[in-house]
């Protein structure tokens, strides 16, 4: 029997009703009932964000830059975008340029400056009012090579700005406008930050002024990224994008605790790893620039080496000890005057522990020259204290930094010298004669054993020892002692499964390393 269209429609409706009655199609559940206390908490958090944003935004500015002819914005870490050369096309579009950057730096984990502009000669960044005199804090890479700088405030007013000073070593810059109508942000203390704290980033990502993002402190004291010479970055997951550079990172009290500076990204956009210069550091730099027109740093005259657990054992410290090795001490420098010697382990400065080389360098560099500071160190397995007086950075120089240093010409040809193979450590050594010293570029006063060969895959190769290096000291009885002869070194090697030695190069640099004897099979 044929059915018309109406009959078929009735059949479909009836089937749907039957299925529905059997529970296949269910009504949407009612919205969950949120407890009143939870609603209050959420509302309070929302109001806190609103209050912080309302407080911070009037002090945050958008910075537009026109660069000098022929200049391009710097990429972070002292690296620059490749400029056209004989083997590089001069007319490339943005996609080709992006691919070129990926080939130059790698596709992932690239620290990039957060600028945004239509051409390499234009850029947009952020900044914030620092004081009542019209000074504004931003990043060095935002205003580097600027021919013209325009600052726009939250109310749309624009002012020309001039550069007061920059510090590429920390990526901090100070610019100034001729208005004092806008209040500065309150300076916070970044040294007290805790991982997990709520923070807010304010700036002009992609030129969109007065943008606010929130997140938490993901980590503090990121000081081994190699982006700046002096660094102790705050890491945050608050969204930071091109154009955010120089803007403030504020806490929930509305205090600025960092200067947004860079991101780690595989896409050149926000991947949740933003980096900000801590305000304790940025404020120190800003104060120096405003007061003196430049950054005044300090130095104590120590070349540093990392303290490994193996070296800690050799020097008589607990394996979990933190500190840095005084690898080289400048004669008559602040450290030498304080009684420090090569091989001492510095563990504390001005009442704070020394956690790493970058940590110690940064702490010393920002300390006041000419002022006494307590310093804690270990020597021969015992903890000692002294007082050290940092000196202005430019007054303390290592030998290799001084211009005109030359070795005298050889007065005789180098002759073959006896060599001894130290098989368990994978190297061959010979005594350093005056002729060999001249041949390899070592100064006359240098003594020790010259490394003539290193076996591939050996313990010596594993710690970076290479032919031509000099073994000048060996740690014996928990202190470094000069290596005087092949026989002495052979005797030490014969009885040691592990040996800490100091190796040096002809350019005056050196470090302590630990050699661990290979098992014989």
C-alpha positions in Angstrom: 0.0 0.0 0.0 1.3 3.4 -0.9 1.5 6.2 1.6 1.3 9.9 0.8 3.7 12.5 2.3 1.4 13.3 5.2 1.4 9.6 6.3 5.1 9.4 6.2 5.5 12.5 8.3 3.0 11.2 10.8 5.0 8.0 11.0 8.3 9.9 11.7 6.7 12.0 14.4 5.3 8.9 16.1 8.6 7.1 16.0 10.4 10.1 17.5 7.8 10.3 20.3 8.2 6.6 21.0 12.0 6.9 21.2 11.7 10.0 23.5 9.3 8.2 25.8 11.9 5.4 26.3 14.5 7.8 27.5 16.9 8.0 24.5 16.4 11.8 24.3 16.9 13.4 27.7 16.2 16.9 28.8 19.2 19.2 29.6 20.1 19.2 33.3 19.5 22.3 35.3 22.5 24.6 35.8 24.5 23.6 38.9 23.8 25.5 42.0 27.0 27.4 43.1 27.2 27.8 46.9 26.9 31.4 48.0 30.3 31.4 49.6 31.9 30.3 46.4 30.1 33.0 44.5 31.4 35.5 46.9 35.0 34.2 46.5 34.8 34.4 42.7 33.2 37.9 42.8 35.9 39.1 45.2 38.7 37.8 42.9 37.0 39.4 39.9 36.8 42.7 41.8 40.4 42.5 42.8 41.5 42.1 39.1 39.3 45.0 38.2 40.8 47.2 40.9 44.4 46.3 40.0 43.8 47.0 36.3 42.0 50.3 37.1 44.9 51.4 39.2 47.8 50.3 36.8 46.5 51.3 33.4 46.8 55.1 33.8 50.5 54.7 34.4 51.2 52.4 31.4 52.1 53.8 28.0 52.4 52.7 24.5 55.7 53.5 22.8 56.1 54.0 19.1 59.5 54.1 17.6 60.9 55.3 14.3 64.5 53.9 13.9 67.5 55.4 12.4 68.1 54.6 8.7 69.9 51.3 8.2 69.2 50.0 11.7 67.0 47.1 12.7 65.7 45.9 16.1 68.0 43.6 18.0 67.0 40.1 18.8 67.6 39.1 22.4 70.7 37.7 23.9 73.0 40.1 21.9 72.0 38.4 18.6 70.8 40.4 15.7 68.7 39.4 12.7 71.0 38.6 9.8 71.6 41.6 7.5 71.8 41.2 3.7 75.1 40.0 2.5 76.7 38.6 -0.7 74.9 35.3 -0.3 71.6 36.6 1.0 68.7 38.0 -1.0 68.0 41.7 -0.5 64.4 41.7 -1.5 62.6 39.2 0.8 59.0 39.1 2.0 58.1 38.6 5.7 57.5 34.8 5.3 61.0 34.4 3.8 62.4 36.5 6.6 60.7 34.3 9.2 62.1 31.1 7.6 65.5 32.7 7.6 65.2 33.4 11.3 64.2 29.8 12.0 67.3 28.6 10.1 69.5 31.0 12.0 68.2 30.4 15.5 66.2 27.2 15.3 62.4 26.8 15.3 61.8 26.2 19.0 62.7 27.9 22.2 63.7 31.2 20.7 63.9 34.2 23.1 62.4 37.1 21.1 61.9 40.7 21.8 58.3 41.7 22.2 58.1 44.5 19.6 55.6 44.9 16.9 55.9 47.0 13.8 55.1 47.1 10.1 58.7 47.4 9.0 62.2 46.9 10.6 62.4 50.7 11.0 59.2 50.9 13.0 58.3 49.4 16.4 55.8 49.4 19.1 56.5 48.6 22.8 55.3 49.4 26.2 56.5 51.3 29.3 55.4 52.7 32.6 55.8 55.9 34.5 58.6 55.5 37.0 58.6 58.8 38.9 57.1 62.3 39.2 59.7 63.8 36.9 58.3 62.2 33.7 60.8 59.3 33.5 59.5 56.1 31.9 60.9 52.6 32.2 61.0 50.4 29.1 63.3 47.8 27.5 66.5 48.7 25.7 65.5 46.7 22.6 62.3 48.8 22.3 64.1 52.1 21.9 67.5 50.9 20.5 68.6 53.0 17.5 65.6 55.2 17.8 65.4 58.4 15.7 62.0 59.4 17.0 60.0 58.2 20.0 56.3 58.9 20.7 54.6 58.0 23.9 50.8 57.6 24.1 49.1 57.6 27.5 45.8 55.9 28.4 43.8 59.0 27.7 45.1 59.2 24.1 47.5 62.1 24.7 50.8 61.8 22.9 54.2 63.2 23.8 57.6 63.1 22.2 60.2 61.3 24.4 64.0 61.3 24.6 66.3 58.6 25.7 67.9 59.4 29.1 70.0 56.2 29.1 70.1 52.5 28.3 71.7 49.4 29.6 71.9 46.6 27.0 73.4 44.2 29.6 70.1 44.0 31.4 67.8 45.3 28.6 66.6 48.3 30.6 66.1 51.8 29.3 64.9 55.1 30.6 63.1 57.6 28.4 61.5 61.0 29.5 58.5 63.1 28.5 57.8 66.7 29.3 54.8 66.1 31.4 54.2 65.2 35.0 50.5 64.8 34.8 50.6 61.0 35.2 51.3 59.3 38.4 54.1 56.6 38.7 53.4 53.0 39.5 54.4 52.0 43.0 57.6 50.0 43.0 57.3 46.5 44.5 59.9 44.1 46.0 60.5 41.3 43.5 62.9 39.5 45.9 59.9 38.4 48.0 57.9 36.8 45.1 56.6 33.3 45.5 55.8 30.8 42.8 52.1 30.6 42.3 51.3 34.3 43.1 48.8 36.0 40.9 50.2 38.7 38.6 48.9 41.0 35.8 50.8 42.1 32.7 49.8 45.4 31.2 50.9 46.7 27.8 50.3 47.1 24.1 50.5 43.6 22.5 50.4 43.9 18.7 49.8 47.6 19.2 46.6 47.1 21.1 47.1 49.6 23.9 45.9 49.2 27.5 45.6 45.4 27.3 45.6 43.4 30.5 46.4 39.7 31.0 46.6 37.7 34.2 48.5 34.6 35.3 50.8 33.4 38.0 54.5 33.5 38.8 55.8 30.3 37.2 59.4 30.5 38.4 61.9 33.1 39.7 65.6 33.7 39.2 65.9 32.3 35.7 69.6 33.3 35.3 71.0 30.8 32.9 69.0 31.6 29.7 71.8 33.6 28.1 69.4 36.4 26.9 71.1 39.2 28.8 74.6 39.5 30.3 73.0 40.1 33.8 69.7 38.3 34.3 67.5 36.9 37.0 64.2 36.6 35.1 60.7 36.2 36.6 58.8 33.6 34.6 55.0 34.0 34.2 52.2 32.4 32.2 50.4 35.7 32.0 50.0 36.2 28.2 52.9 38.3 26.8 53.0 39.0 23.1 54.9 41.3 20.7 54.4 44.8 21.9 54.3 43.9 25.6 58.0 44.6 26.0 58.8 47.3 28.6 55.3 47.1 30.2 54.9 46.3 33.9 54.2 43.0 35.6 52.2 44.0 38.7 51.1 42.0 41.8 47.7 42.0 43.3 48.6 45.1 45.4 49.1 47.0 42.1 52.9 47.3 42.7 55.2 46.8 39.7 57.4 43.7 40.4 58.8 43.2 36.9 59.4 44.6 33.4 58.0 42.4 30.7 60.9 41.6 28.4 60.8 38.4 26.3 59.1 35.1 25.7 60.2 31.6 24.8 58.2 30.5 21.9 58.1 28.2 18.9 55.5 30.4 17.1 56.7 33.9 18.0 53.5 34.3 19.9 52.4 33.5 23.5 53.2 29.9 24.5 52.7 30.5 28.2 56.4 31.2 29.0 56.9 34.9 29.5 60.0 36.5 31.1 60.2 39.7 33.1 63.2 41.6 34.5 62.7 41.7 38.3 62.0 45.1 39.6 64.8 44.9 42.2 67.2 44.8 39.3 65.4 47.1 36.9 64.9 49.7 39.7 68.6 49.6 40.5 69.5 50.2 36.8 66.8 52.9 36.5 68.1 54.8 39.6 71.7 54.7 38.3 70.7 56.0 34.9 68.6 58.8 36.3 71.1 59.8 38.9 74.4 59.3 37.1 73.5 59.1 33.4 74.9 55.6 33.2 75.0 52.3 35.1 77.7 52.1 37.8 78.6 48.5 38.5 81.0 46.8 40.9 83.6 44.0 40.7 85.7 42.0 43.1 88.3 40.5 40.8 87.4 36.8 40.8 87.1 34.6 37.8 84.5 32.0 38.8 84.0 28.3 38.1 81.0 26.2 39.0 81.0 24.0 42.1 80.0 20.5 41.2 79.3 17.7 43.7 82.5 16.0 42.7 84.5 19.1 43.2 82.8 19.7 46.6 84.0 16.3 47.7 87.6 17.1 46.7 87.5 20.5 48.5 86.0 18.9 51.7 82.5 20.4 51.4 79.2 18.5 51.7 78.1 17.2 48.3 75.0 19.3 48.4 76.9 22.5 49.1 76.1 25.6 47.0 78.7 28.1 46.0 81.2 29.1 43.4 84.9 28.4 43.0 87.3 31.4 43.0 89.1 30.1 39.9 91.4 33.0 39.5 92.0 36.0 41.8 93.4 39.3 40.4 96.5 40.4 42.2 95.8 43.5 44.3 92.1 43.3 43.4 89.3 43.5 46.1 89.2 39.8 46.5 93.0 39.4 46.9 93.0 42.3 49.4 90.3 40.4 51.4 92.6 37.4 51.6 90.9 35.2 49.0 93.0 32.7 46.9 92.5 30.6 43.9 90.6 27.5 44.9 88.6 29.1 47.7 84.9 28.3 47.6 82.6 31.4 48.0 79.4 30.4 49.7 77.9 33.7 51.0 77.9 37.4 50.2 76.3 40.1 52.3 74.4 37.6 54.4 72.8 35.7 51.5 73.9 32.3 50.1 75.7 32.2 46.8 73.7 29.8 44.6 75.4 30.1 41.2 77.8 32.1 39.1 75.1 34.3 37.6 73.6 34.9 41.0 77.0 36.0 42.5 77.9 38.1 39.5 74.6 40.0 39.6 74.7 40.5 43.3 78.2 41.9 43.2 77.6 44.0 40.2 74.7 45.8 41.8 76.5 46.3 45.2 77.9 49.6 46.2 81.6 50.3 45.4 83.7 51.2 48.3 81.4 49.7 50.9 82.3 46.7 53.2 80.4 43.5 52.6 80.8 40.2 54.6 81.8 37.2 52.6 81.8 33.6 53.6 84.1 31.0 51.9 85.7 27.6 52.4 89.4 26.7 52.4 91.0 23.4 53.2 87.7 22.0 54.3 87.0 24.8 56.8 84.5 27.7 56.7 86.0 31.2 57.0 84.7 34.7 56.8 86.2 38.0 55.6 85.2 41.5 54.6 85.4 42.5 50.9 85.1 46.0 49.4 83.9 45.9 45.7 85.5 48.4 43.4 84.1 50.2 40.3 83.8 47.7 37.4 86.2 49.6 35.1 89.0 49.6 37.7 89.2 45.8 38.0 90.6 44.1 34.9 91.9 40.6 34.3 95.2 40.2 32.4 93.4 39.0 29.2 91.2 42.1 29.2 94.1 44.5 29.1 95.1 45.7 25.7 98.6 45.1 24.3 99.4 41.9 26.3 102.0 40.0 24.2 104.3 37.1 24.8 107.9 37.6 24.1 109.4 36.0 21.0 111.0 32.6 21.6 114.8 32.7 22.1 115.1 29.1 21.0 113.1 26.5 19.1 111.0 24.1 21.1 112.6 20.7 21.5 110.8 17.4 22.0 110.1 16.7 25.7 109.4 13.5 27.5 105.7 12.6 27.6 103.8 10.5 30.0 100.5 8.7 29.2 97.9 8.7 32.0 95.8 5.9 30.6 93.1 5.7 33.3 92.2 9.4 32.7 92.7 9.3 28.9 95.4 12.0 28.5 99.1 12.4 27.8 101.1 15.1 29.6 104.6 16.6 29.5 106.4 19.2 31.6 106.0 22.8 30.5 109.4 24.1 29.5 110.1 27.8 28.6 110.3 26.8 24.9 106.9 25.0 25.0 105.4 27.8 27.0 106.4 30.3 24.3 105.2 27.9 21.5 101.8 27.5 23.1 101.4 31.1 24.2 101.8 30.8 27.9 103.5 33.5 30.0 106.9 32.9 31.5 105.6 32.6 35.1 103.2 29.8 34.2 104.1 26.3 35.5 102.5 22.9 35.2 102.0 20.0 32.8 101.1 20.6 29.2 98.4 18.3 27.8 99.9 16.8 24.6 97.0 14.4 23.7 93.5 13.5 24.9 91.9 10.2 24.0 88.4 10.4 22.5 85.6 9.3 24.9 88.0 9.4 27.9 87.3 11.1 31.3 89.6 14.0 30.3 87.6 14.5 27.1 84.3 14.3 29.0 85.3 17.4 31.1 86.5 19.4 28.1 90.3 19.0 28.4 92.0 19.5 25.1 95.6 19.3 23.8 97.5 22.5 24.5 95.8 23.1 27.8 97.9 23.4 31.0 97.3 21.4 34.2 98.6 23.9 36.7 97.2 22.7 40.1 95.8 19.6 41.7 93.6 19.5 44.8 95.4 17.6 47.5 94.5 17.5 51.2 91.4 19.7 50.4 93.3 22.5 48.9 94.8 23.3 45.4 98.5 22.8 45.1 100.9 23.6 42.2 101.8 20.7 39.9 105.7 20.7 40.0 106.7 17.6 38.2 105.6 14.6 36.1 106.6 12.2 38.9 104.4 14.0 41.5 101.5 13.9 39.1 102.0 10.3 38.3 102.1 9.4 42.0 98.8 11.2 42.7 97.1 9.6 39.7 98.2 6.2 40.7 96.5 6.3 44.0 93.3 8.2 43.1 90.1 7.1 41.6 89.0 10.7 41.4 91.2 13.8 41.0 90.4 17.5 40.9 92.8 19.6 38.8 92.9 23.1 37.4 93.3 23.4 33.7 94.2 26.7 32.0 94.4 28.0 28.4 96.9 30.4 26.9 94.4 33.3 26.9 94.5 33.3 30.8 91.2 31.6 31.5 91.1 28.5 33.7 88.7 26.2 35.7 88.7 23.3 38.1 87.5 20.0 36.8 87.1 16.5 38.3 88.7 13.5 36.6 87.1 10.1 37.4 89.2 7.0 36.7 87.7 4.6 34.2 87.2 1.0 35.4 89.7 -1.5 33.9 88.1 -4.5 32.1 
